[in-house]
Amino acid sequence: MSMTFAERFSRALQASGSLVCIGLDPDLTRLPRELAEAPEPFLAFNRRIIDATADLAAAYKPQIAFYSALGKETELVASIRYIRERAPHALIILDAKRGDVGNTAEAYASEAFDRYGADAVTVNPYMGEDSVRPFLARPDRGAIVLCRTSNPGARDFQDLLVDGLPLYRRVAERADKHWNEAQNLMLVVGATYPAEMAELRRAHPALAFLVPGIGAQGGDLESTLAAGLDAHGSGLLISSSRAIIYAGGGAAESIRAAAADLHSGINGGRPAPGGEPGGAQPLTANPRGAEPRAACRRGRFDIPP
């Protein structure tokens, strides 16, 4: 019997000792020249990223638009297959932000889980419960619901009051109380809004958050950890894309160093079993000889399924 999504999530965090999620968002204009000229440039670049970070990442998050815009879906499929080979513990999140109803939503779910083999997909809940349910129908796959997003325009609608609470709080409330029977739902909560993240953590202590906004978008890691960690020093996947994958112009050693810095920064701010932060040990394993410039720390935490 296959693992549930909750078990997959737990395994990913435990096996990696990490809360790092790396976005695989290749831009052909920013790829290193030797890779941009390869027959399959996105696959070549993603292989470099995965090789450099396989022991540092709990999850990888390809954004589908970068692939579909250039007709490179086959390279996305191959990249996901490569993650399974090199980092079998890692969650694969298809960042697609799908939102529709009926058989269209079912087709989008099949795209994410059957065509691409993702473990989870980001979902836009604006159309309501019937737009989310098809992505939650499989206990071994997850839906990550947009809640408090990291972009500046998030305030346009997400702050509107609905019966005394902002809309993003109502989305979280409905998701937690009514949609999460199989424990396969997460929320997208941006690092650029730490006060709102803290409110959501207090209201929903058991929900896991996917956290964009660290790195190029300017989110603060210390504030994110203080606001979002759950009672077990877990409950987050902290995502960074451009700040990692284009570090040093996309050189393998720079990619690894950037991922190692995030890994170390996160684990240095997570509570040890005794309750103090920084209770991690140095991580010495390297994929294919790459050396980080910053010490990495592997956390030891009890993470419930």
C-alpha positions as CSV (number, residue, x, y, z in Angstrom):
1,M,0.0,0.0,0.0
2,S,1.4,3.4,-0.9
3,M,2.1,6.0,1.7
4,T,-0.4,8.7,2.4
5,F,0.5,12.3,1.5
6,A,1.0,13.1,5.2
7,E,3.5,10.2,5.4
8,R,5.3,11.4,2.3
9,F,5.5,14.9,3.8
10,S,6.9,13.5,7.1
11,R,9.4,11.3,5.3
12,A,10.7,14.1,3.1
13,L,11.4,16.3,6.1
14,Q,13.0,13.5,8.2
15,A,15.1,12.1,5.4
16,S,16.5,15.5,4.4
17,G,16.7,17.0,7.9
18,S,15.5,20.0,6.0
19,L,12.6,22.4,5.4
20,V,14.1,23.6,2.1
21,C,12.0,23.6,-1.1
22,I,13.8,24.6,-4.3
23,G,11.9,26.1,-7.2
24,L,12.8,24.7,-10.6
25,D,11.9,27.8,-12.7
26,P,14.3,27.8,-15.7
27,D,14.5,31.0,-17.8
28,L,16.3,30.3,-21.1
29,T,17.8,33.8,-21.0
30,R,19.4,33.2,-17.7
31,L,20.8,29.7,-18.1
32,P,24.6,29.3,-18.3
33,R,25.7,29.4,-21.9
34,E,26.9,25.8,-22.0
35,L,23.5,24.6,-20.8
36,A,21.4,27.1,-22.9
37,E,22.9,25.6,-26.0
38,A,22.3,21.9,-25.0
39,P,19.6,19.9,-26.9
40,E,17.5,19.8,-23.7
41,P,18.5,23.0,-21.8
42,F,15.9,22.9,-19.1
43,L,16.6,19.3,-18.3
44,A,20.4,19.9,-18.2
45,F,20.0,22.9,-15.9
46,N,17.6,21.0,-13.6
47,R,20.0,18.1,-13.4
48,R,22.7,20.4,-12.3
49,I,20.5,21.9,-9.6
50,I,19.3,18.5,-8.4
51,D,22.8,17.0,-8.3
52,A,24.0,20.0,-6.3
53,T,21.2,20.0,-3.7
54,A,19.8,16.4,-3.5
55,D,20.9,16.1,0.1
56,L,19.7,19.6,1.1
57,A,16.2,19.7,-0.2
58,A,13.0,18.3,1.3
59,A,11.1,19.3,-1.9
60,Y,11.4,20.6,-5.4
61,K,8.8,22.9,-7.0
62,P,8.8,23.2,-10.8
63,Q,6.6,26.1,-12.0
64,I,4.8,24.7,-15.0
65,A,4.5,28.0,-16.9
66,F,8.3,28.1,-17.6
67,Y,8.0,24.7,-19.4
68,S,4.6,25.0,-21.1
69,A,5.4,28.5,-22.5
70,L,8.2,27.0,-24.6
71,G,6.7,23.6,-25.3
72,K,9.2,21.9,-22.9
73,E,6.8,19.7,-21.0
74,T,8.8,16.6,-21.9
75,E,11.8,18.1,-20.2
76,L,9.6,18.7,-17.1
77,V,8.6,15.0,-17.1
78,A,12.3,14.0,-17.4
79,S,13.3,16.4,-14.7
80,I,10.7,14.9,-12.3
81,R,11.9,11.4,-13.2
82,Y,15.5,12.6,-12.4
83,I,14.4,13.9,-9.0
84,R,12.9,10.5,-8.2
85,E,16.3,8.9,-9.0
86,R,18.6,11.3,-7.2
87,A,16.4,12.5,-4.3
88,P,13.8,9.8,-3.8
89,H,12.8,11.2,-0.4
90,A,11.9,14.6,-1.8
91,L,8.4,15.9,-2.4
92,I,7.6,17.1,-5.9
93,I,5.2,20.0,-6.0
94,L,3.8,21.1,-9.3
95,D,3.3,24.9,-9.1
96,A,0.3,25.3,-11.4
97,K,-2.2,27.2,-9.3
98,R,-5.1,25.4,-10.9
99,G,-8.7,26.4,-10.3
100,D,-11.8,25.1,-12.1
101,V,-14.7,22.8,-11.5
102,G,-16.1,19.5,-12.6
103,N,-14.4,17.3,-15.2
104,T,-12.0,20.2,-16.0
105,A,-10.7,20.2,-12.4
106,E,-10.4,16.4,-12.6
107,A,-8.4,16.7,-15.8
108,Y,-6.1,19.2,-14.1
109,A,-5.6,16.8,-11.2
110,S,-4.8,14.0,-13.6
111,E,-2.3,16.2,-15.4
112,A,-0.5,16.9,-12.1
113,F,-0.5,13.4,-10.7
114,D,-0.7,11.1,-13.7
115,R,1.1,12.9,-16.5
116,Y,3.8,14.6,-14.3
117,G,3.8,12.3,-11.3
118,A,3.8,15.2,-8.8
119,D,3.1,14.6,-5.1
120,A,1.2,17.8,-4.7
121,V,-0.1,20.7,-6.8
122,T,-0.9,24.3,-5.9
123,V,-4.6,25.1,-6.2
124,N,-6.5,28.4,-6.4
125,P,-9.7,28.1,-4.2
126,Y,-11.5,31.2,-5.6
127,M,-14.2,29.0,-7.2
128,G,-14.9,27.2,-3.9
129,E,-14.9,23.7,-2.6
130,D,-15.8,21.9,-5.8
131,S,-12.8,23.4,-7.5
132,V,-10.5,21.9,-4.8
133,R,-12.0,18.5,-4.1
134,P,-10.7,16.8,-7.2
135,F,-7.1,17.5,-6.1
136,L,-7.8,16.0,-2.6
137,A,-9.5,12.8,-3.9
138,R,-6.3,10.7,-3.6
139,P,-5.0,10.2,-0.1
140,D,-1.4,9.8,-1.4
141,R,-1.4,13.2,-3.2
142,G,-1.9,16.7,-1.9
143,A,-3.4,20.0,-2.7
144,I,-1.6,23.2,-1.6
145,V,-4.2,25.9,-1.4
146,L,-3.5,29.6,-2.1
147,C,-4.2,31.4,1.2
148,R,-2.0,34.4,2.0
149,T,0.2,34.9,-1.1
150,S,3.6,36.7,-1.1
151,N,2.9,39.2,-3.9
152,P,2.2,42.9,-3.2
153,G,-1.2,42.7,-4.8
154,A,-2.3,40.0,-2.2
155,R,-4.0,42.8,-0.2
156,D,-6.4,43.7,-3.0
157,F,-8.7,40.8,-2.2
158,Q,-7.2,38.7,0.6
159,D,-7.6,41.5,3.2
160,L,-11.3,42.1,2.5
161,L,-13.4,41.3,5.5
162,V,-15.8,38.4,5.5
163,D,-17.9,38.3,8.6
164,G,-15.3,40.1,10.6
165,L,-12.2,38.2,9.3
166,P,-10.1,38.8,6.3
167,L,-10.7,36.6,3.3
168,Y,-7.4,34.7,3.6
169,R,-8.4,33.7,7.2
170,R,-11.8,32.4,5.9
171,V,-10.0,30.4,3.2
172,A,-7.8,28.8,5.8
173,E,-10.7,28.1,8.1
174,R,-12.8,26.4,5.4
175,A,-9.8,24.4,4.2
176,D,-8.8,23.2,7.7
177,K,-12.3,22.4,8.9
178,H,-14.0,21.1,5.8
179,W,-11.6,19.9,3.1
180,N,-8.7,18.2,5.0
181,E,-10.3,14.9,6.0
182,A,-7.4,12.9,4.5
183,Q,-4.7,15.2,6.0
184,N,-3.4,16.0,2.5
185,L,-4.0,19.7,2.3
186,M,-1.4,22.5,2.9
187,L,-1.7,26.3,2.6
188,V,0.4,28.8,0.6
189,V,1.5,31.5,3.1
190,G,4.0,34.1,1.9
191,A,7.1,35.0,3.9
192,T,6.5,38.6,3.0
193,Y,3.6,38.7,5.5
194,P,4.9,37.3,8.8
195,A,2.2,38.9,11.0
196,E,-0.5,37.2,8.9
197,M,1.5,34.0,9.0
198,A,1.6,34.1,12.8
199,E,-2.2,34.6,12.9
200,L,-2.6,31.6,10.7
201,R,-0.3,29.4,12.7
202,R,-2.1,30.2,15.9
203,A,-5.5,29.5,14.3
204,H,-4.3,26.3,12.5
205,P,-1.5,24.7,14.5
206,A,-1.6,21.4,12.6
207,L,-1.6,22.6,9.0
208,A,1.6,22.7,7.0
209,F,2.5,25.8,5.0
210,L,4.3,26.2,1.7
211,V,6.2,29.5,2.1
212,P,7.3,31.4,-0.9
213,G,8.9,34.8,-0.7
214,I,12.3,34.1,0.8
215,G,15.2,35.3,-1.4
216,A,14.4,37.4,-4.4
217,Q,11.0,38.6,-3.0
218,G,12.6,39.9,0.2
219,G,11.0,37.8,2.9
220,D,12.9,37.6,6.2
221,L,13.9,34.1,7.3
222,E,14.0,34.8,11.0
223,S,10.6,36.3,11.0
224,T,9.2,33.5,9.0
225,L,10.5,30.9,11.4
226,A,9.2,32.8,14.4
227,A,5.8,33.1,12.8
228,G,5.3,29.8,11.1
229,L,7.0,26.9,12.8
230,D,4.7,24.5,14.5
231,A,5.0,23.0,18.0
232,H,7.4,20.4,16.7
233,G,9.8,22.9,15.0
234,S,8.3,21.9,11.6
235,G,5.2,22.4,9.6
236,L,6.9,24.5,6.9
237,L,8.4,24.1,3.4
238,I,10.4,27.2,2.8
239,S,10.7,27.8,-1.0
240,S,13.4,29.7,-2.8
241,S,13.9,29.7,-6.6
242,R,15.9,32.5,-8.2
243,A,18.2,33.1,-5.2
244,I,19.3,29.5,-5.4
245,I,19.2,28.4,-9.0
246,Y,20.9,31.5,-10.5
247,A,23.4,32.0,-7.7
248,G,26.9,32.6,-9.2
249,G,25.4,32.6,-12.7
250,G,24.0,29.1,-12.3
251,A,27.4,27.4,-11.4
252,A,26.9,24.1,-9.5
253,E,29.1,25.1,-6.5
254,S,27.2,28.4,-6.2
255,I,23.8,26.7,-6.4
256,R,24.9,24.3,-3.6
257,A,26.3,27.1,-1.5
258,A,23.1,29.1,-1.7
259,A,20.9,26.1,-0.9
260,A,23.3,25.3,2.0
261,D,23.0,28.8,3.4
262,L,19.2,28.5,3.4
263,H,19.4,25.0,4.9
264,S,21.7,26.2,7.7
265,G,19.7,29.3,8.4
266,I,16.5,27.4,8.8
267,N,17.9,24.7,11.0
268,G,19.8,27.2,13.1
269,G,16.5,28.8,13.9
270,R,14.5,25.6,14.6
271,P,14.2,24.5,18.2
272,A,16.2,21.6,19.4
273,P,14.4,18.9,21.4
274,G,15.2,20.8,24.6
275,G,13.5,23.9,23.3
276,E,16.5,26.1,22.3
277,P,17.2,27.1,18.7
278,G,20.1,25.7,16.8
279,G,20.0,22.1,17.9
280,A,21.4,20.7,14.7
281,Q,24.6,18.9,13.7
282,P,26.9,19.7,10.8
283,L,25.9,18.1,7.5
284,T,29.0,16.7,5.7
285,A,27.5,14.6,2.9
286,N,28.0,16.1,-0.6
287,P,26.6,15.0,-3.9
288,R,29.3,14.4,-6.5
289,G,32.0,16.2,-4.6
290,A,30.4,19.7,-4.4
291,E,31.5,21.6,-1.3
292,P,29.3,24.2,0.4
293,R,30.9,27.5,1.4
294,A,28.6,27.7,4.4
295,A,28.1,25.0,7.1
296,C,24.9,23.0,6.7
297,R,23.1,21.7,9.7
298,R,20.9,18.7,9.8
299,G,18.1,19.0,12.3
300,R,16.9,16.2,14.5
301,F,13.2,16.6,15.1
302,D,10.2,14.4,15.8
303,I,7.9,15.2,12.9
304,P,4.4,13.6,13.2
305,P,2.9,12.1,10.0
